[in-house]
Amino acid sequence: MNRAARKMALLERRPWTLALISAAGVTLLVPSVLVLYGPPELLDSAIALGDTRLALGLTGLFAGSAGILRLLLRRRRLAEEQIDEETPPAESDAAHRPPGTAPRAHLR
């Protein structure tokens, strides 16, 4: 496992960290897109709101996107992982077999 994969595995174990990093990106991206591609009237109305309302709007955008991204970036368990946890390990099967019998592991 290389270093980047190890870092990503650590981030997957801490979903709030990944959600906060992603929320910072969303908070920077959405207003930038609105300013660059929006009509000039939108920018004029944003300026008219004032600094306090703009800061509250950005804070709300950050908090809302962090909450939504926390739910969306939750790692779902695969069906194979659930089956692996439910099946007993092979060593416990060996304790229940009579001595001298080998398990038959072949496909039919």
Disulfide bonds with the S-S distance in Angstrom:
none
